[in-house]
Amino acid sequence: MKRLTIVGVLLVLWLSGCTLKWTYDYADWVILWSVDDYFDLTTEQEQFLTERLDKILVWHRKEELTAYADFLQLLKAKGGDGLTDQEFDELFNEAQRLRINLLERVLPDTAVFLSTLQDSQILRLEEQLTESNEKFIERANLTKEERLDQRFGRTHERLEEWFGEFDESQIERISSISKAFPDRTANWLKNRQTHQKELVAFLRARKSPQEIEAQLKKWYIPIDGTHRPEYRETGKQLSAAFKQIVLDLDKVVSPMQRINAASRIDELINDMKDLASSS
């Protein structure tokens, strides 16, 4: 299943140049289109999801946007003169809290919907998941050097969206830092495919909405960061590596580039506050 949450929709559309208001106006359509692509919804299911999405989006606009604005304000304050180890932890924990808050609001309705799936829809989901893996399989089949080059390209592009252009020495440092992050493409893909098989098998077991909700929470809101005991230590190592790469990249940014990022953050904060106040 596409894990295209409200936050995902907002970020994808906003970063692609859409205003936040436009994003909110069309978020229900984008989410429904995504779900329908994976399941081929019945009329009843589409009506159910439309009603629930409307309520969730009203809640999200009224309650969560202010919290997101506060988080971005905190990010701007902490990152204004460079992130410390403790500041990263504070920001990461707050981001996790916001993510979990959203999931806990969305998962009950998700569980009810999943309990209504027909055999043909579960089969379609299985086929769509297999198809969705193709681009990741292609990436896994690249050489390690090619994958690291692609990762650097994505990292460089995202950073420049927020901070502006980097000079050659900064680009060299960004490349070095990005390529130092562990390449676990094959392991990640294997874990993804394993989880997809678990999900499909679980849905075919015809559980109640309450049982589905409990399992979704076990999968997506784990306290230790992963529902698989065999991956917990790896998860801790990757989290530590991610933290270090963020702190290292932060040291590359110049004072003027921080001002650029702060300006973009302010625009987003203002948009969020305007939307929240008009709800």
C-alpha positions, 0 to 999 in steps of 0.5 A: 500500500502507498503510505501516502499520508496527509503529511506526505501529500502536503510535502510532495505537492508543496515541494513541487511548487503548489501552494499549501492552500491548493494542496489542502483543497486537493489532498482528499482527491490525491489520497483517494486516487492513490488508494483507488489505484491500489485497490479499485475501490467500490462505490461504498468504499469510496463513499466511506473514505471520502467521509472519513477523509473530510473529517480527518482533513478538518481535524488536521487543518484545525489541530495539527497545522498549528503544531507543525508551524510550532515545529518549524519555528523550533527548527528555525530557532535551533538551526539558525546557528547550527544544530547541536547533538542535543538539538537534533534529538529534540527536533527528531523526537518532536517530529516523531511525536507529530508523526505518531499523533497523525497515525493514531488518528488515521489508523482506526479508519484505515483498519475499518476500510481494510476489513472490507476488502474483497479477495480481488482487491487484495490480489490487486494490492499484491500485484500493485506492490510488486509493480511498485518495487520495480524501480527499487529493484532497478536501483539495487541492481546498480553498482554501489558507486552508481547508487551512491552517486544517485543518492548524492544527486538527490541530497544535493538537489534537496539541500539547494531547494532550501538553502540555495546554491552551494559552491564547489567546495561545499558540493565536494563536502556534501558528496563526501558526507552523503556517500559515507552513509551506509548503503543498505539498498539490498537489505532495505528492499528485502525488508520491504518485500518481506513486509509486503508479503506479511501485509497481504497474508494478514489481510487474507486472514480476514481479521476484525477492524480491531485486530487490524488496527492493533497490527497496524500500530504494531507495524507503524508505531513501534516504540523501538523504531522497528517491529522486527527484533532482528532489525532493531540493532541495525535500525539503531545503527542507521539512526545514529548514522543518519543523525551524524550525516545531518549534523555533518551536512549542517556544518557545510551551510553558510550563514547566508544560506541559513537565512535563505532556509529561514525565509522559506520556513517562514513562508511555510509557517505563515501559510500554515497559520493562515490555513489553521485560522481559516478552518 
